[in-house]
Amino acid sequence: MESPLIGRKPEIEILKKALASGEAEMVAVYGRRRVGKTFLIKSVYQRQIVFEITGIQHAPYEEQMQNFVLQVNKYASNTVPVQSPKNWLEAFSLLTILLEKKADGQKQVVFFDELPWLAAGKSAFLRGFSYFWNSWAVNQNIIVVICGSAASWMIQNVVNDTGGLYNRITRRIHLSPFTLSETKAFLESRTVRMDLYQVIQVYMAMGGIPHYLKEIAPHKSAIQNINDICFSPNGLLRDEFLQLYHALFVHADNHVAVIRALASKKLGLPRKQIIEVSKLPNGGGMTKILKELTQSGFISVFRPFGKSKKEQLYRLTDAYSLFFLHFMENRPYEGPDMWNLLSQGQSFKSWSGYAFENICLLHIPQIKKALGISGVHTTSSSFYQKGSDNAKGAQIDLIIDRNDHVINLCEIKFHQEAFAITKSYAETLRQKMGIFRQSTKTRKHLVWTFITSYGIHENQHSRSLNAQAITMEELFGGR
């Protein structure tokens, strides 16, 4: 079943502006594997694409070149005399002949998919590509789209290139996973009707990745679908983790070691502790790994409130990786009720709290909209004060520091019903607020804000705290 193009309005607008411009355009599209880059490009440009090629993973230069020649033959329809090129300069000369033959006055789109695979090794592909652009394409009525899942490679070798492609990118798109609202719309477009709580359950297990969400079956619950897709022997995500990182990174075992280290710590880890837990060496190699994982969307960087850049924390925010490491790895299939049983255990409560926090951290615009402060400049962070023999410690899930002299102290709770604030918990929150004010010396007005599945149960303790509440409905509030 082919899915319609859901969401992606800002990205579609960028692609359409490139089509409408009177100049040659080079558009770079990058983002996490399986996030829908190719589908987006083909959906918008399907009538304008006059040449398309996809790199072959782990293929040597000879196979990539053969693939290129085969694609030229396909699009040439015997109008171009195709000989075997000696190098990429000759190959792009061949492409130039093809494009000149196909020119009809309309804007042409040339699409290079999985560019990092095409340009792997020392094949000099990028040298030939940059010559193609600088000597010919830049003066044509053309859009050259370059796309890749290895986001860090794309940024380093193309977007930030200091050689022949320096400053040649005219537009760029970093394609992110679906938001909750886009996920719901995507599922509904495939006749999958789930309530919001079940959509969140699916999102916590596999994130807003269209290729994963396509596996969701109508008329099955979130628990049944997660069981089929993640735990059954033939489930799409059963072994996805083993392929995910190795498809994107050289020496991917080091990237996986960092992911494992971060999965072990809910609050995230500073660089120093990542090195200790992962047992990887310090130095430029670690800097490169953290940068690549961040740019590819697997981890996120958060700076604790009032801390310096050196004290920033790295946190695993890729939903599927977190789910796999908590529940799937080395676990044999034990039947169709497997996830139903696992979701009743204590480890589920721990994981679901972490996973729901990640969802909230990735939906700050929706939270701000629910608070009525979309137009107010804010910075988001967390807070952690270690306790001592003489003083209590405190942890606050999310801090929204606002320019209008207010700070929202956010507690994030994933529950199957409205969350009830007890007398003892209300007292704990008052102590937390006091510790936060004393530690940070802030003079801003502090407001407790609860982000929960079904809101908070109104009682004397919630009223005494004057707490605000944001429900999961508001997390579905669009971009």
Secondary structure by P-SEA (a helix, b strand, c coil): cccccccaaaaaaaaaaaaaccbbbbbbbbbcccccaaaaaaaaccccccbbbbbbccccaaaaaaaaaaaaaaaacccccccccccaaaaaaaaaaaaaaaccccbbbbbbcccccccccccaaaaaaaaaaaaccccccbbbbbbbcaaaaaaacccccccccccccccccccccccaaaaaaaaaaacccccaaaaaaaaacccccccccccccccccaaaaaaaaccccccccccccccccccccccaaaaaaaaaaaaaccccccaaaaaaaacccccaaaaaaaaaaaaaccbbbbbccccccccbbbbbccaaaaaaaaccccccccccaaaaaaaacaaaaaaaaaaaaaaaaacaaaaaaaacccccccccbbbbbbbccccccccccbbbbccccbbbbbbbbbccccccccaaaaaaaaaaaaaaaaaaccccbbbbbbbccccccccaaaaaacbbbbccccccccc
